[in-house]
Amino acid sequence: MNNFKFKVKQLFKMISQHVIFPLIYNLNRGKKIDNRKVIFADAHHDTCPPHMELLKKQLAMSGLRVEEQFFDLASLDTFSGMKKMMGFMKQYATAKTVILCDNFLPVASCKKKKATRVIQLWHGCGAFKRFGYDSADDIPEGYKGSVYKNYDLVTVSGTACVPFFCSAMRLGSDIVKPVGVSATDKLFIKDYMDEKRAHFRYMFPDAVGKTVVLYAPTFRNNAANASVVGEEEIDKLIECCGDDFYIIKSFHPHIITGTGRKELPMTTEELLCCADILITDYSSVFFEFLLLDRPVIFFAPDYDKYESGRGYYLDYDNLPGQIIKNVTGDEAVLALKTALSTSDGQKAARKAFCDKYMEACDGHVTKRLANYIIKFMMKEQESVER
C-alpha cells in the first residue's frame, strides 16, 4: 500500500512539474523582472529554515526587497499545497534572485528567464550518504523531469565535496562551487554560541555538570516512509550511563513527521553548539561538528544493509571518530559506553577531515554570498570565489 501511494505521489509530481507549474509561470512570463526582488523559498518549513537565516538577514539589511515563500507541504492537504506552489510560480516570474536550501520542485519546472538567478544553499555540509540522482530513495528511476534544473549556483562546504554534488544533482563544476555554507558562520559567533548554551542549560537543567552527548541519526528509506535504526541501543545506553553523561536524542525532521514524535525545544543545529560528543550514523551533521573540534562516534548497526542500499560517498572506515558497525543489542551498548569513555582521540583525524571537506567554512560565507548577489542585482560583474 505504501509503495502504491509513493508511486501515485511521484506521478502527481511529474504532472505538476510538466503541466501545471509551467502553465502558471508562462501566464506571468510577460511581467517585468523586479531587480530588487529576492525570494527565499522552501517547502519543508513554515518559517525561515536555519540554513537561510543569516543570508536573509544580510540581504534585507542591504536594502533589497526580500520576500518569503515558506510552507511545509507535509502539513498541508493536496489543494493547499498546490495553491502555495502556484503562488510561488507567479512570484518566480518576476524575481531577480531565488534562494533555496533543499529540493524545491517548482523552481525546476519551467524554462526560467535568463535574468533570474537561482541559488541553492543546500541544508547540510560535506557529502556523506548518497542523495539526489545517486539514490533511488530520493529520485526513483522512473521519475521524468529534472529536479535540479535552473540552478545557477550550488554552494558547498569544500572543494572535495564538488564531485559528489555534481554527481547527485547532475550539474557541472561551473555551477557547484566551494563557496562555503552560510549557516556555519554562526559557529564562529561567540554571542550566538553563548546564547545557545545558556538556552540549553535553561531547557535541560539536568544536563548541567555532565558530559552532553547528542544522538543525531539520519533517516532510512525515503522521506515519505522515514524510520530510524539504533534507537533501542541508545535508550539502553541512557539507562546505564548514570550521572556522568547526559544523552539527548535529536531526530531528522522526516522521522519526526513520519512517527509523530514531539519536536525538541532546540534544533539539531542549535544542540551541536552545546554537545561535548556527537553520535551519528550516516548524517552529514558531523561535518558541522568538526568545526567545533569535538569527538564524534559513528554508530551504524545496519551498516551492511545501508551500504548495499543508499550507500556512501566516503569510506566509512576512515571517518574521523570511533566507529561501531553491524553491532546490535547489549554488545552495541557496551561498545558505545566504551567509546564515550575513550572519545578524546582522533584530534588529528578531525582536523585533516575538516581541512579537506570544510575549508570554505571560515566564518565569512554569508558576506561573500551577499556581495555576490548584490553585485548581480546591481548588474555589475560578480564573483563568488573566495
C-alpha positions in Angstrom: 0.0 0.0 0.0 2.8 2.4 0.9 4.6 1.6 -2.4 1.3 2.4 -4.3 0.9 5.7 -2.5 4.5 6.6 -3.3 4.1 5.9 -7.0 0.9 7.9 -7.1 2.7 10.8 -5.4 5.6 10.6 -7.9 3.1 10.7 -10.8 1.4 13.7 -9.4 4.7 15.4 -9.0 5.6 14.8 -12.7 2.2 16.1 -13.9 2.7 19.2 -11.7 6.2 19.8 -13.0 5.4 19.3 -16.7 2.0 20.8 -17.0 0.6 22.9 -14.1 3.7 24.8 -12.9 5.0 25.8 -16.4 1.5 27.0 -17.3 1.3 29.3 -14.3 4.8 30.6 -14.9 4.2 31.3 -18.6 1.0 33.1 -17.9 3.1 35.5 -15.9 6.1 35.5 -18.0 5.3 38.8 -19.7 5.6 40.7 -16.4 8.7 42.7 -15.8 11.5 41.5 -13.6 11.9 43.3 -10.3 15.6 44.0 -10.0 15.4 44.4 -6.2 13.3 41.3 -5.5 14.9 38.2 -3.8 12.7 35.2 -2.9 13.7 32.8 -0.2 11.7 29.6 -0.8 11.4 26.2 1.0 8.7 23.5 1.0 9.7 21.9 4.3 9.3 24.7 6.8 6.6 27.3 7.6 9.2 29.8 8.7 12.7 30.6 7.6 14.9 27.5 7.8 18.1 27.8 9.9 20.3 27.5 6.9 18.8 30.6 5.3 18.6 32.9 8.4 21.9 34.7 8.2 21.8 35.4 4.4 18.2 36.5 4.5 19.0 39.0 7.3 22.1 40.3 5.5 20.2 40.9 2.2 17.3 42.6 4.0 19.8 45.0 5.6 21.3 45.8 2.2 18.0 47.3 1.0 16.9 44.6 -1.3 13.2 43.6 -1.3 13.3 40.2 0.4 10.1 38.0 0.1 9.4 34.7 1.8 7.8 31.6 0.3 7.9 29.1 3.2 5.4 26.3 3.5 5.6 22.8 4.9 4.0 20.6 2.3 3.9 17.6 4.7 1.4 19.5 6.9 -0.8 20.7 4.0 -3.5 18.9 2.1 -3.0 18.5 -1.7 -5.2 21.5 -2.6 -3.5 23.8 -0.1 0.0 22.7 -1.2 -0.8 23.2 -4.9 -2.1 26.7 -4.1 1.1 27.6 -2.3 3.3 26.3 -5.1 1.3 28.0 -7.8 1.5 31.2 -5.8 5.3 30.8 -5.9 5.3 30.4 -9.7 3.6 33.7 -10.1 6.3 35.4 -7.9 9.1 33.4 -9.6 8.3 35.0 -12.9 9.2 38.5 -11.7 12.1 37.6 -9.3 15.7 38.6 -9.9 17.1 36.1 -7.5 15.6 32.9 -5.9 17.3 31.2 -3.0 16.7 27.7 -1.8 18.2 25.3 0.8 16.6 22.0 -0.2 14.8 20.3 -3.1 12.1 22.6 -4.4 10.3 21.2 -7.4 8.6 24.4 -8.7 11.9 26.1 -9.5 12.9 23.3 -11.9 9.5 23.0 -13.6 9.9 25.6 -16.4 12.3 27.4 -18.6 13.2 30.3 -16.4 14.1 33.8 -17.6 17.8 34.3 -18.1 17.6 37.5 -16.0 16.6 35.3 -12.9 19.3 33.6 -10.9 18.6 30.6 -8.7 21.0 29.8 -5.8 20.9 26.5 -3.9 22.4 26.8 -0.4 21.6 23.2 0.5 20.8 22.3 4.1 24.0 20.5 5.2 27.7 20.4 4.9 30.0 17.9 3.3 28.6 14.8 1.5 28.2 11.5 3.3 25.3 9.3 2.3 24.3 9.3 -1.4 21.5 11.6 -2.4 19.7 13.1 -5.3 20.1 11.1 -8.6 22.6 8.9 -6.8 19.9 7.4 -4.6 16.7 5.7 -5.7 15.2 6.6 -2.3 15.4 10.3 -3.3 14.6 10.2 -7.0 13.1 6.9 -8.3 14.4 5.6 -11.6 11.1 6.1 -13.4 10.8 9.8 -12.4 10.8 12.0 -15.5 12.0 15.6 -15.2 15.0 17.4 -13.8 14.8 18.1 -10.1 17.8 20.4 -10.1 17.1 22.3 -13.4 17.6 26.1 -13.5 20.3 26.3 -10.8 23.0 29.0 -11.4 24.9 28.3 -8.2 25.1 25.5 -5.6 27.2 26.3 -2.6 29.2 23.5 -0.9 31.5 23.4 2.1 34.7 22.4 0.5 36.4 21.6 -2.8 36.4 17.8 -2.1 32.6 17.9 -2.0 32.1 19.3 -5.5 32.3 16.0 -7.4 29.7 14.4 -5.1 27.2 17.2 -5.6 27.8 17.3 -9.3 27.0 13.6 -9.4 24.0 13.8 -7.2 22.5 16.8 -8.9 23.7 16.1 -12.5 25.3 19.5 -12.6 28.7 20.8 -13.7 31.5 22.2 -11.6 30.8 25.6 -13.1 27.6 25.6 -11.0 28.7 23.7 -7.9 31.2 25.8 -6.2 33.1 25.6 -2.8 31.9 28.9 -1.5 31.1 27.6 1.9 27.8 27.1 3.8 26.3 30.3 5.2 24.8 28.7 8.3 28.2 27.7 9.6 29.1 31.3 10.2 27.0 31.1 13.4 29.6 28.7 14.9 32.2 31.5 14.7 30.0 34.0 16.5 30.7 33.9 20.3 27.5 35.6 21.3 25.4 33.1 19.3 27.3 30.1 20.9 26.9 31.6 24.4 23.2 32.2 23.8 22.5 28.7 22.7 24.5 27.2 25.6 22.6 29.3 28.1 19.3 28.3 26.5 20.3 24.7 26.7 21.1 24.9 30.4 17.6 26.5 30.9 15.8 23.9 28.8 17.8 20.9 30.1 18.8 21.7 33.7 19.6 18.0 34.4 22.4 18.2 31.9 24.4 20.8 33.9 27.7 19.4 35.1 27.6 16.4 32.8 29.1 15.4 29.5 26.4 16.2 27.0 26.1 13.6 24.2 23.9 14.4 21.2 22.5 11.4 19.3 21.5 12.7 15.8 20.9 9.9 13.3 19.7 10.3 9.7 16.5 8.7 8.4 16.2 5.4 6.5 14.1 4.8 3.3 12.5 7.8 1.6 11.1 11.0 3.2 7.5 9.7 3.0 8.4 6.4 4.9 11.2 7.6 7.1 12.5 5.5 10.1 15.5 5.2 12.4 17.7 2.3 13.3 19.7 2.0 16.6 17.4 4.0 18.9 16.9 0.9 21.2 20.6 0.7 21.9 20.7 4.4 22.6 17.8 4.1 25.1 19.7 1.3 26.9 22.8 3.4 26.9 20.9 6.3 28.6 19.8 3.9 31.3 23.3 2.5 32.1 25.4 5.7 31.8 24.5 7.0 35.2 25.3 10.6 36.2 28.4 11.0 34.1 26.7 11.6 30.8 23.5 13.4 29.6 22.3 11.9 26.3 19.8 13.7 24.2 18.1 12.4 21.0 17.5 14.8 18.1 15.9 13.3 15.0 15.7 14.3 11.4 12.5 16.2 10.5 11.4 13.4 8.3 11.5 11.0 11.2 9.6 13.4 13.4 6.9 13.9 10.8 6.6 10.2 10.0 6.4 8.9 13.6 4.5 11.7 15.3 7.4 12.4 17.7 7.4 15.7 19.6 10.0 18.2 18.5 12.7 19.3 20.9 12.8 22.9 22.1 16.1 23.3 20.2 17.1 22.2 16.7 19.8 19.8 16.0 22.0 22.7 14.7 21.5 24.5 17.9 22.2 21.4 20.0 25.5 21.0 18.2 26.7 24.2 20.0 26.0 22.6 23.4 27.2 19.0 22.8 30.5 17.6 24.0 30.2 14.4 21.9 28.2 13.6 18.8 26.8 10.1 18.0 25.5 9.7 14.5 25.3 7.1 11.8 25.2 8.5 8.2 24.2 12.1 8.8 26.3 14.9 7.4 25.7 16.8 10.6 29.0 15.6 11.8 30.8 17.9 9.3 29.5 21.0 11.1 30.5 19.5 14.4 34.1 19.2 13.1 34.3 23.0 13.1 34.0 22.8 16.9 36.7 20.1 17.1 34.8 17.8 19.4 34.7 14.0 19.4 32.3 12.0 17.1 31.2 8.4 17.4 29.8 6.7 14.3 27.2 4.1 15.3 25.9 2.1 12.3 24.2 -1.1 13.4 22.8 -1.6 9.9 26.0 -0.7 8.0 25.9 -3.6 5.5 22.2 -3.1 4.7 22.7 0.7 4.3 25.8 0.2 2.2 24.0 -2.1 -0.3 21.0 0.3 -0.4 21.6 4.0 -0.4 25.4 3.8 0.1 28.0 6.4 0.9 30.4 8.8 -0.8 33.0 8.3 1.9 35.0 5.3 3.2 33.3 4.6 6.5 36.4 3.0 7.9 38.3 6.2 7.5 35.9 8.6 9.2 37.3 10.9 11.9 36.0 9.2 15.0 35.3 5.9 16.8 33.4 3.5 14.5 30.8 0.9 15.6 29.4 -1.1 12.7 27.0 -4.0 12.4 26.6 -4.4 16.2 23.2 -4.5 17.9 21.8 -5.3 21.4 23.8 -5.4 24.6 27.1 -5.7 22.6 26.4 -2.4 20.9 25.5 -0.8 24.2 28.8 -1.9 25.7 30.7 -0.7 22.6 29.0 2.7 22.8 29.7 3.1 26.5 33.4 2.2 26.0 33.5 4.7 23.1 32.1 7.5 25.3 34.7 6.9 27.9 37.6 7.0 25.4 36.4 9.6 22.9 39.2 12.2 23.3 41.4 10.8 20.5 41.2 11.4 16.7 42.0 15.1 17.0 44.5 15.0 14.1 42.0 13.0 12.0 39.2 15.5 12.7 41.5 18.4 11.6 42.5 16.7 8.4 38.9 15.9 7.6 37.8 19.4 8.4 40.6 20.9 6.2 39.5 18.7 3.3 35.7 18.9 3.4 35.0 22.2 5.3 37.8 24.5 4.1 35.4 27.1 2.7 33.5 27.5 6.0 35.6 30.2 7.5 33.0 32.4 9.3 32.7 34.8 6.3 30.5 32.8 3.9 27.4 34.9 4.3 29.2 38.1 3.5 30.7 36.5 0.3 27.3 35.3 -0.9 25.6 38.6 -0.1 28.2 40.6 -2.0 27.8 38.2 -5.0 24.0 38.5 -5.0 24.0 42.3 -4.6 26.5 42.8 -7.4 24.4 40.6 -9.7 21.3 42.5 -8.9 23.1 45.8 -9.5 24.1 44.4 -12.9 27.8 44.5 -12.1 30.4 41.8 -12.8 30.2 39.4 -9.9 32.5 36.8 -8.5 31.8 34.3 -5.7 35.3 33.0 -5.4 37.0 33.1 -2.0 
